[in-house]
Amino acid sequence: MDKPSSIRHILVLVDGTESSFHAADRAIELAGALKARLTALAVVDSDTLRQLLSVKILVDAEMGEFEKELRASARLHLSTVKQRAAERSVEIEEVLVVGNVQEVVPQEIHDRKVDLVAMGAFQSSRVAKDLLARQRQQIADHIPCPVMMVK
C-alpha cells in the first residue's frame, strides 16, 4: 500500500518572471499528481515602495498610481497561472497581498498550513544587486517548510 504524501498544500510565489512561471508549472504538475491543494501568491512589496519614496525616486503623487499598477500586474500574473492550472484540470486559489515580503510570505505560509513552497530560482551572485533575488533568498531563509526552486 502506498504511503500518502506529506505534501497536502503547495504555495507558489508568482512575480511575473519567467522562472516564477516555470515554478508555477512544476507546482501545478506536482499538485495534480499528489492531489494537493495549490495556492498562487503574489505580493506587492509596500516596503520597497516606501523606500523609493524616501530616496525621492517616487513622489507621493506617483506612489499611489505605481502601487495600483503593481496590483494590476500581480492580478494579471495570477490569472495567467490560474489559466495554466485550469488547462491541467488543477484547482488553484489566487491570493494577492500587500506588505513587506519578508513578513507576509511566512505569515501566509503559516496561516494556510503550507507544506511546500515553489518559487523561481535566483543566482546567488545577484542577491546583492537584484531586489527579486534578494527577496527570494530571504524568503527561502526564513520559511519553515521545504522550498522547491525552479529555473
N, CA, C and O atoms as a DFTB+ gen file, in Angstrom:
604 C
 N C O
     1  1       0.842      -1.183       0.000
     2  2       0.000       0.000       0.000
     3  2       0.880       1.237       0.000
     4  3       1.841       1.317       0.766
     5  1       0.558       2.214      -0.863
     6  2       1.330       3.443      -0.949
     7  2       1.091       4.318       0.270
     8  3      -0.033       4.452       0.754
     9  1       2.172       4.907       0.751
    10  2       2.083       5.848       1.863
    11  2       1.566       7.176       1.322
    12  3       2.067       7.647       0.301
    13  1       0.574       7.800       1.975
    14  2       0.075       9.084       1.481
    15  2       1.178      10.148       1.561
    16  3       2.031      10.106       2.448
    17  1       1.146      11.086       0.634
    18  2       2.145      12.146       0.593
    19  2       1.982      13.076       1.786
    20  3       0.870      13.355       2.233
    21  1       3.111      13.547       2.289
    22  2       3.057      14.531       3.372
    23  2       2.844      15.933       2.809
    24  3       2.683      16.887       3.570
    25  1       2.841      16.062       1.492
    26  2       2.595      17.366       0.864
    27  2       1.109      17.462       0.524
    28  3       0.634      16.848      -0.430
    29  1       0.399      18.234       1.313
    30  2      -1.040      18.398       1.129
    31  2      -1.405      19.783       0.592
    32  3      -2.494      19.984       0.054
    33  1      -0.469      20.745       0.748
    34  2      -0.747      22.112       0.299
    35  2       0.545      22.734      -0.236
    36  3       1.546      22.834       0.474
    37  1       0.498      23.146      -1.492
    38  2       1.641      23.779      -2.156
    39  2       1.300      25.239      -2.412
    40  3       0.205      25.565      -2.869
    41  1       2.253      26.109      -2.111
    42  2       2.102      27.527      -2.409
    43  2       3.173      27.900      -3.413
    44  3       4.349      27.596      -3.212
    45  1       2.777      28.558      -4.492
    46  2       3.743      29.019      -5.488
    47  2       3.751      30.545      -5.473
    48  3       2.709      31.198      -5.536
    49  1       4.965      31.090      -5.387
    50  2       5.136      32.541      -5.420
    51  2       5.189      32.996      -6.863
    52  3       5.977      32.486      -7.659
    53  1       4.342      33.962      -7.195
    54  2       4.212      34.438      -8.565
    55  2       4.635      35.903      -8.613
    56  3       4.041      36.755      -7.952
    57  1       5.678      36.184      -9.410
    58  2       6.136      37.572      -9.507
    59  2       6.257      38.060     -10.947
    60  3       6.751      39.160     -11.193
    61  1       5.812      37.253     -11.885
    62  2       5.819      37.671     -13.285
    63  2       7.096      37.352     -14.033
    64  3       7.176      37.585     -15.239
    65  1       8.100      36.822     -13.345
    66  2       9.327      36.450     -14.031
    67  2       9.158      35.095     -14.706
    68  3       8.283      34.307     -14.347
    69  1      10.008      34.846     -15.681
    70  2       9.954      33.566     -16.380
    71  2      10.155      32.408     -15.404
    72  3       9.473      31.387     -15.498
    73  1      11.094      32.566     -14.466
    74  2      11.349      31.467     -13.530
    75  2      10.164      31.243     -12.596
    76  3       9.922      30.112     -12.174
    77  1       9.419      32.300     -12.266
    78  2       8.245      32.080     -11.400
    79  2       7.138      31.351     -12.153
    80  3       6.391      30.579     -11.552
    81  1       7.021      31.582     -13.454
    82  2       6.039      30.837     -14.244
    83  2       6.475      29.381     -14.411
    84  3       5.632      28.484     -14.432
    85  1       7.788      29.136     -14.530
    86  2       8.279      27.758     -14.562
    87  2       7.966      27.067     -13.228
    88  3       7.557      25.906     -13.200
    89  1       8.163      27.794     -12.132
    90  2       7.852      27.235     -10.805
    91  2       6.361      26.928     -10.703
    92  3       5.972      25.904     -10.140
    93  1       5.533      27.807     -11.243
    94  2       4.085      27.574     -11.217
    95  2       3.734      26.311     -12.003
    96  3       2.914      25.508     -11.559
    97  1       4.351      26.138     -13.160
    98  2       4.081      24.940     -13.963
    99  2       4.455      23.668     -13.200
   100  3       3.697      22.698     -13.204
   101  1       5.612      23.669     -12.550
   102  2       6.029      22.490     -11.772
   103  2       5.111      22.279     -10.573
   104  3       4.777      21.141     -10.242
   105  1       4.704      23.360      -9.923
   106  2       3.801      23.245      -8.773
   107  2       2.442      22.699      -9.203
   108  3       1.839      21.896      -8.492
   109  1       1.966      23.132     -10.359
   110  2       0.689      22.631     -10.891
   111  2       0.795      21.128     -11.154
   112  3      -0.093      20.362     -10.779
   113  1       1.877      20.717     -11.796
   114  2       2.078      19.288     -12.071
   115  2       2.120      18.485     -10.780
   116  3       1.479      17.440     -10.670
   117  1       2.872      18.973      -9.809
   118  2       3.026      18.266      -8.538
   119  2       1.704      18.221      -7.774
   120  3       1.339      17.180      -7.228
   121  1       0.992      19.334      -7.735
   122  2      -0.298      19.362      -7.043
   123  2      -1.272      18.376      -7.677
   124  3      -2.004      17.685      -6.969
   125  1      -1.284      18.308      -9.004
   126  2      -2.153      17.362      -9.689
   127  2      -1.794      15.921      -9.361
   128  3      -2.669      15.098      -9.093
   129  1      -0.495      15.622      -9.384
   130  2      -0.042      14.248      -9.118
   131  2      -0.305      13.828      -7.674
   132  3      -0.638      12.672      -7.409
   133  1      -0.155      14.767      -6.743
   134  2      -0.311      14.448      -5.314
   135  2      -1.717      14.717      -4.787
   136  3      -2.017      14.423      -3.630
   137  1      -2.576      15.277      -5.637
   138  2      -3.922      15.682      -5.207
   139  2      -3.829      16.671      -4.039
   140  3      -4.613      16.613      -3.091
   141  1      -2.853      17.578      -4.132
   142  2      -2.619      18.570      -3.087
   143  2      -3.339      19.871      -3.432
   144  3      -3.591      20.161      -4.601
   145  1      -3.663      20.643      -2.408
   146  2      -4.192      21.994      -2.618
   147  2      -3.083      22.841      -3.220
   148  3      -1.901      22.593      -2.982
   149  1      -3.470      23.840      -3.997
   150  2      -2.498      24.716      -4.628
   151  2      -2.944      26.160      -4.469
   152  3      -4.092      26.507      -4.745
   153  1      -2.021      26.988      -4.021
   154  2      -2.273      28.415      -3.863
   155  2      -1.198      29.181      -4.609
   156  3      -0.012      28.882      -4.472
   157  1      -1.602      30.164      -5.397
   158  2      -0.663      31.077      -6.053
   159  2      -0.692      32.388      -5.279
   160  3      -1.757      32.968      -5.064
   161  1       0.474      32.846      -4.866
   162  2       0.587      34.061      -4.053
   163  2       1.423      35.100      -4.781
   164  3       2.543      34.821      -5.208
   165  1       0.876      36.293      -4.918
   166  2       1.609      37.444      -5.448
   167  2       1.648      38.505      -4.353
   168  3       0.670      38.708      -3.634
   169  1       2.784      39.171      -4.237
   170  2       2.964      40.180      -3.196
   171  2       3.349      41.509      -3.829
   172  3       4.282      41.583      -4.628
   173  1       2.621      42.553      -3.463
   174  2       3.020      43.919      -3.799
   175  2       3.803      44.408      -2.588
   176  3       3.241      44.603      -1.511
   177  1       5.094      44.603      -2.774
   178  2       6.000      44.920      -1.668
   179  2       5.917      46.404      -1.314
   180  3       6.571      47.241      -1.935
   181  1       5.109      46.712      -0.313
   182  2       4.910      48.102       0.088
   183  2       6.163      48.707       0.718
   184  3       6.345      49.922       0.653
   185  1       7.023      47.904       1.319
   186  2       8.269      48.427       1.886
   187  2       9.169      49.006       0.800
   188  3       9.766      50.068       0.976
   189  1       9.260      48.302      -0.316
   190  2      10.080      48.807      -1.418
   191  2       9.501      50.111      -1.945
   192  3      10.245      51.031      -2.284
   193  1       8.181      50.195      -2.016
   194  2       7.551      51.446      -2.461
   195  2       7.895      52.588      -1.513
   196  3       8.195      53.695      -1.960
   197  1       7.854      52.327      -0.206
   198  2       8.201      53.369       0.775
   199  2       9.671      53.777       0.640
   200  3      10.005      54.952       0.787
   201  1      10.546      52.808       0.361
   202  2      11.967      53.128       0.176
   203  2      12.170      54.018      -1.056
   204  3      12.965      54.957      -1.030
   205  1      11.447      53.712      -2.123
   206  2      11.535      54.539      -3.322
   207  2      11.057      55.956      -3.037
   208  3      11.608      56.919      -3.570
   209  1      10.050      56.082      -2.214
   210  2       9.544      57.391      -1.825
   211  2      10.571      58.117      -0.960
   212  3      10.802      59.314      -1.137
   213  1      11.188      57.390      -0.022
   214  2      12.124      58.032       0.916
   215  2      13.396      58.525       0.229
   216  3      14.002      59.497       0.681
   217  1      13.808      57.873      -0.851
   218  2      15.005      58.336      -1.566
   219  2      14.630      59.196      -2.773
   220  3      15.457      59.483      -3.638
   221  1      13.385      59.586      -2.801
   222  2      12.856      60.526      -3.792
   223  2      12.912      60.019      -5.234
   224  3      12.991      60.807      -6.177
   225  1      12.872      58.685      -5.393
   226  2      12.728      58.122      -6.733
   227  2      11.271      58.269      -7.162
   228  3      10.968      58.500      -8.332
   229  1      10.381      58.131      -6.186
   230  2       8.959      58.393      -6.407
   231  2       8.529      59.545      -5.507
   232  3       9.074      59.717      -4.417
   233  1       7.571      60.322      -5.948
   234  2       6.961      61.339      -5.098
   235  2       5.587      60.837      -4.691
   236  3       5.054      59.908      -5.297
   237  1       5.013      61.454      -3.664
   238  2       3.718      60.999      -3.144
   239  2       2.679      60.809      -4.237
   240  3       1.943      59.822      -4.233
   241  1       2.617      61.737      -5.161
   242  2       1.594      61.673      -6.211
   243  2       1.779      60.435      -7.094
   244  3       0.799      59.872      -7.584
   245  1       3.012      60.015      -7.296
   246  2       3.279      58.863      -8.150
   247  2       3.087      57.534      -7.423
   248  3       2.763      56.525      -8.049
   249  1       3.287      57.530      -6.106
   250  2       3.293      56.276      -5.363
   251  2       1.963      55.528      -5.464
   252  3       1.948      54.319      -5.697
   253  1       0.852      56.236      -5.291
   254  2      -0.456      55.596      -5.371
   255  2      -0.705      54.981      -6.735
   256  3      -1.228      53.871      -6.835
   257  1      -0.337      55.690      -7.771
   258  2      -0.531      55.190      -9.131
   259  2       0.372      53.983      -9.400
   260  3      -0.051      53.013     -10.029
   261  1       1.615      54.050      -8.920
   262  2       2.559      52.944      -9.109
   263  2       2.075      51.686      -8.387
   264  3       2.154      50.585      -8.933
   265  1       1.574      51.849      -7.157
   266  2       1.057      50.692      -6.418
   267  2      -0.147      50.093      -7.140
   268  3      -0.298      48.873      -7.202
   269  1      -0.994      50.952      -7.679
   270  2      -2.161      50.479      -8.433
   271  2      -1.718      49.654      -9.647
   272  3      -2.302      48.611      -9.942
   273  1      -0.686      50.127     -10.344
   274  2      -0.160      49.401     -11.499
   275  2       0.449      48.068     -11.072
   276  3       0.289      47.062     -11.763
   277  1       1.149      48.056      -9.934
   278  2       1.730      46.806      -9.437
   279  2       0.640      45.794      -9.078
   280  3       0.786      44.601      -9.343
   281  1      -0.441      46.271      -8.481
   282  2      -1.560      45.373      -8.158
   283  2      -2.168      44.787      -9.428
   284  3      -2.450      43.590      -9.491
   285  1      -2.370      45.630     -10.440
   286  2      -2.949      45.160     -11.701
   287  2      -2.026      44.132     -12.363
   288  3      -2.491      43.126     -12.898
   289  1      -0.736      44.389     -12.322
   290  2       0.230      43.458     -12.895
   291  2       0.210      42.132     -12.136
   292  3       0.238      41.066     -12.751
   293  1       0.163      42.193     -10.813
   294  2       0.122      40.972      -9.994
   295  2      -1.145      40.165     -10.294
   296  3      -1.091      38.939     -10.385
   297  1      -2.287      40.849     -10.449
   298  2      -3.534      40.143     -10.779
   299  2      -3.418      39.444     -12.131
   300  3      -3.905      38.326     -12.300
   301  1      -2.780      40.097     -13.082
   302  2      -2.573      39.508     -14.402
   303  2      -1.691      38.259     -14.309
   304  3      -1.982      37.248     -14.947
   305  1      -0.627      38.326     -13.527
   306  2       0.257      37.168     -13.355
   307  2      -0.494      36.016     -12.693
   308  3      -0.348      34.862     -13.096
   309  1      -1.295      36.329     -11.680
   310  2      -2.090      35.287     -11.018
   311  2      -3.086      34.662     -11.983
   312  3      -3.298      33.449     -11.977
   313  1      -3.686      35.496     -12.804
   314  2      -4.647      34.998     -13.792
   315  2      -3.974      34.065     -14.793
   316  3      -4.561      33.060     -15.196
   317  1      -2.758      34.387     -15.193
   318  2      -2.004      33.533     -16.105
   319  2      -1.760      32.162     -15.477
   320  3      -1.924      31.132     -16.132
   321  1      -1.370      32.157     -14.211
   322  2      -1.115      30.892     -13.518
   323  2      -2.422      30.118     -13.349
   324  3      -2.439      28.895     -13.489
   325  1      -3.506      30.815     -13.051
   326  2      -4.801      30.142     -12.912
   327  2      -5.196      29.471     -14.229
   328  3      -5.706      28.350     -14.231
   329  1      -4.963      30.149     -15.327
   330  2      -5.289      29.573     -16.643
   331  2      -4.438      28.329     -16.905
   332  3      -4.942      27.329     -17.416
   333  1      -3.164      28.390     -16.560
   334  2      -2.290      27.225     -16.753
   335  2      -2.756      26.044     -15.909
   336  3      -2.698      24.898     -16.355
   337  1      -3.215      26.320     -14.696
   338  2      -3.724      25.255     -13.826
   339  2      -5.012      24.670     -14.407
   340  3      -5.199      23.454     -14.411
   341  1      -5.889      25.533     -14.891
   342  2      -7.156      25.069     -15.460
   343  2      -6.914      24.157     -16.668
   344  3      -7.639      23.183     -16.872
   345  1      -5.890      24.479     -17.465
   346  2      -5.567      23.650     -18.623
   347  2      -5.157      22.240     -18.211
   348  3      -5.235      21.306     -19.009
   349  1      -4.719      22.089     -16.960
   350  2      -4.320      20.770     -16.447
   351  2      -5.341      20.229     -15.439
   352  3      -5.072      19.267     -14.720
   353  1      -6.511      20.863     -15.403
   354  2      -7.603      20.463     -14.504
   355  2      -7.177      20.449     -13.034
   356  3      -7.565      19.566     -12.269
   357  1      -6.375      21.441     -12.658
   358  2      -5.945      21.587     -11.270
   359  2      -6.558      22.867     -10.708
   360  3      -6.422      23.944     -11.289
   361  1      -7.227      22.733      -9.579
   362  2      -7.805      23.912      -8.927
   363  2      -6.711      24.688      -8.225
   364  3      -5.772      24.112      -7.673
   365  1      -6.847      26.017      -8.254
   366  2      -5.843      26.870      -7.633
   367  2      -6.531      28.069      -6.996
   368  3      -7.479      28.626      -7.550
   369  1      -6.046      28.450      -5.842
   370  2      -6.535      29.650      -5.172
   371  2      -5.552      30.776      -5.465
   372  3      -4.341      30.596      -5.335
   373  1      -6.064      31.924      -5.855
   374  2      -5.233      33.090      -6.134
   375  2      -5.277      34.027      -4.932
   376  3      -6.351      34.337      -4.415
   377  1      -4.095      34.479      -4.489
   378  2      -4.011      35.374      -3.344
   379  2      -3.072      36.528      -3.695
   380  3      -1.949      36.316      -4.153
   381  1      -3.547      37.740      -3.475
   382  2      -2.745      38.942      -3.669
   383  2      -2.681      39.669      -2.334
   384  3      -3.714      40.002      -1.752
   385  1      -1.464      39.917      -1.850
   386  2      -1.303      40.633      -0.584
   387  2      -0.364      41.809      -0.794
   388  3       0.464      41.810      -1.705
   389  1      -0.510      42.809       0.068
   390  2       0.353      43.988       0.055
   391  2       1.061      44.035       1.394
   392  3       0.433      43.903       2.445
   393  1       2.369      44.223       1.353
   394  2       3.120      44.318       2.598
   395  2       4.578      44.002       2.382
   396  3       5.048      43.885       1.251
   397  1       5.281      43.867       3.477
   398  2       6.695      43.508       3.464
   399  2       6.811      42.026       3.101
   400  3       6.270      41.174       3.806
   401  1       7.499      41.717       2.030
   402  2       7.610      40.343       1.536
   403  2       8.117      39.409       2.631
   404  3       7.605      38.300       2.793
   405  1       9.118      39.856       3.379
   406  2       9.715      39.018       4.423
   407  2       8.736      38.697       5.542
   408  3       8.913      37.710       6.256
   409  1       7.709      39.516       5.701
   410  2       6.713      39.280       6.746
   411  2       5.480      38.558       6.219
   412  3       5.003      37.609       6.841
   413  1       4.962      39.002       5.075
   414  2       3.681      38.460       4.613
   415  2       3.795      37.046       4.069
   416  3       2.869      36.251       4.234
   417  1       4.914      36.710       3.419
   418  2       5.036      35.364       2.862
   419  2       5.084      34.315       3.979
   420  3       4.315      33.355       3.925
   421  1       5.951      34.455       4.987
   422  2       5.927      33.465       6.077
   423  2       4.575      33.412       6.796
   424  3       4.144      32.341       7.223
   425  1       3.911      34.553       6.932
   426  2       2.603      34.564       7.591
   427  2       1.566      33.798       6.771
   428  3       0.786      33.023       7.326
   429  1       1.553      34.009       5.456
   430  2       0.626      33.271       4.581
   431  2       0.918      31.773       4.637
   432  3      -0.005      30.959       4.673
   433  1       2.186      31.413       4.645
   434  2       2.572      30.001       4.722
   435  2       2.059      29.385       6.020
   436  3       1.511      28.283       6.022
   437  1       2.240      30.094       7.097
   438  2       1.773      29.609       8.405
   439  2       0.248      29.520       8.442
   440  3      -0.309      28.482       8.798
   441  1      -0.424      30.613       8.074
   442  2      -1.887      30.665       8.160
   443  2      -2.557      29.619       7.276
   444  3      -3.605      29.083       7.634
   445  1      -1.962      29.329       6.132
   446  2      -2.564      28.397       5.170
   447  2      -2.067      26.964       5.353
   448  3      -2.483      26.060       4.628
   449  1      -1.177      26.761       6.325
   450  2      -0.636      25.425       6.616
   451  2      -0.014      24.800       5.362
   452  3      -0.348      23.681       4.970
   453  1       0.889      25.551       4.754
   454  2       1.559      25.133       3.532
   455  2       2.661      24.128       3.856
   456  3       3.402      24.294       4.826
   457  1       2.759      23.089       3.037
   458  2       3.768      22.041       3.217
   459  2       4.977      22.209       2.307
   460  3       6.055      21.697       2.606
   461  1       4.803      22.932       1.186
   462  2       5.882      23.112       0.223
   463  2       5.681      24.442      -0.491
   464  3       4.569      24.785      -0.892
   465  1       6.770      25.183      -0.644
   466  2       6.734      26.444      -1.387
   467  2       7.526      26.255      -2.672
   468  3       8.648      25.749      -2.655
   469  1       6.929      26.667      -3.788
   470  2       7.615      26.656      -5.084
   471  2       7.893      28.104      -5.475
   472  3       7.019      28.966      -5.382
   473  1       9.113      28.350      -5.908
   474  2       9.464      29.707      -6.339
   475  2      10.500      29.648      -7.442
   476  3      11.196      28.648      -7.617
   477  1      10.584      30.733      -8.177
   478  2      11.586      30.830      -9.216
   479  2      12.970      30.897      -8.604
   480  3      13.167      31.505      -7.551
   481  1      13.920      30.273      -9.264
   482  2      15.296      30.264      -8.775
   483  2      15.943      31.633      -8.996
   484  3      15.424      32.479      -9.724
   485  1      17.067      31.815      -8.357
   486  2      17.831      33.046      -8.499
   487  2      19.311      32.693      -8.494
   488  3      19.707      31.624      -8.029
   489  1      20.108      33.590      -9.008
   490  2      21.558      33.392      -8.977
   491  2      22.095      34.038      -7.710
   492  3      21.882      35.227      -7.470
   493  1      22.789      33.255      -6.906
   494  2      23.286      33.787      -5.633
   495  2      24.220      34.968      -5.839
   496  3      24.323      35.834      -4.970
   497  1      24.900      35.015      -6.973
   498  2      25.813      36.129      -7.248
   499  2      25.068      37.443      -7.462
   500  3      25.677      38.512      -7.423
   501  1      23.759      37.373      -7.686
   502  2      22.977      38.588      -7.953
   503  2      22.213      39.086      -6.734
   504  3      21.560      40.128      -6.802
   505  1      22.282      38.359      -5.621
   506  2      21.490      38.713      -4.441
   507  2      21.799      40.123      -3.953
   508  3      20.895      40.834      -3.514
   509  1      23.048      40.532      -4.023
   510  2      23.415      41.862      -3.527
   511  2      22.884      42.980      -4.417
   512  3      22.673      44.095      -3.938
   513  1      22.662      42.707      -5.709
   514  2      22.277      43.758      -6.649
   515  2      20.832      43.683      -7.129
   516  3      20.292      44.680      -7.608
   517  1      20.208      42.538      -7.011
   518  2      18.902      42.294      -7.616
   519  2      17.852      42.134      -6.513
   520  3      17.929      41.217      -5.694
   521  1      16.875      43.038      -6.506
   522  2      15.849      43.028      -5.457
   523  2      15.079      41.710      -5.413
   524  3      14.873      41.157      -4.333
   525  1      14.650      41.200      -6.566
   526  2      13.890      39.942      -6.572
   527  2      14.734      38.778      -6.068
   528  3      14.241      37.932      -5.321
   529  1      15.998      38.728      -6.469
   530  2      16.879      37.654      -5.994
   531  2      17.044      37.755      -4.480
   532  3      17.008      36.741      -3.783
   533  1      17.223      38.968      -3.971
   534  2      17.376      39.162      -2.530
   535  2      16.105      38.749      -1.785
   536  3      16.176      38.097      -0.743
   537  1      14.951      39.127      -2.317
   538  2      13.685      38.746      -1.674
   539  2      13.511      37.231      -1.670
   540  3      13.104      36.659      -0.659
   541  1      13.813      36.579      -2.783
   542  2      13.683      35.121      -2.852
   543  2      14.620      34.445      -1.857
   544  3      14.236      33.478      -1.198
   545  1      15.851      34.951      -1.746
   546  2      16.801      34.384      -0.788
   547  2      16.281      34.544       0.640
   548  3      16.354      33.610       1.438
   549  1      15.756      35.726       0.958
   550  2      15.244      35.974       2.308
   551  2      14.039      35.091       2.617
   552  3      13.898      34.596       3.735
   553  1      13.183      34.895       1.641
   554  2      12.027      34.015       1.840
   555  2      12.508      32.591       2.099
   556  3      12.076      31.941       3.051
   557  1      13.408      32.115       1.242
   558  2      13.922      30.744       1.404
   559  2      14.597      30.565       2.757
   560  3      14.508      29.494       3.357
   561  1      15.268      31.598       3.241
   562  2      15.971      31.524       4.521
   563  2      15.031      31.496       5.725
   564  3      15.388      30.957       6.773
   565  1      13.836      32.071       5.588
   566  2      13.005      32.306       6.764
   567  2      11.691      31.535       6.830
   568  3      10.908      31.749       7.756
   569  1      11.432      30.662       5.892
   570  2      10.174      29.924       5.975
   571  2      10.427      28.543       6.547
   572  3      11.508      27.980       6.375
   573  1       9.421      27.991       7.235
   574  2       9.617      26.752       7.974
   575  2       9.425      25.462       7.181
   576  3       9.638      24.375       7.719
   577  1       9.033      25.561       5.928
   578  2       8.754      24.339       5.165
   579  2       9.745      24.200       4.015
   580  3      10.492      25.137       3.730
   581  1       9.763      23.048       3.351
   582  2      10.664      22.871       2.201
   583  2      10.340      23.850       1.070
   584  3       9.201      24.280       0.894
   585  1      11.385      24.182       0.316
   586  2      11.278      25.107      -0.799
   587  2      11.751      24.397      -2.067
   588  3      12.815      23.778      -2.081
   589  1      10.955      24.492      -3.125
   590  2      11.336      23.955      -4.416
   591  2      11.696      25.151      -5.300
   592  3      10.837      25.964      -5.640
   593  1      12.973      25.247      -5.665
   594  2      13.443      26.331      -6.532
   595  2      13.456      25.810      -7.968
   596  3      13.998      24.738      -8.238
   597  1      12.865      26.562      -8.878
   598  2      12.753      26.128     -10.272
   599  2      13.376      27.175     -11.178
   600  3      13.096      28.367     -11.050
   601  1      14.228      26.720     -12.103
   602  2      14.863      27.627     -13.071
   603  2      13.956      27.828     -14.253
   604  3      14.304      28.558     -15.181
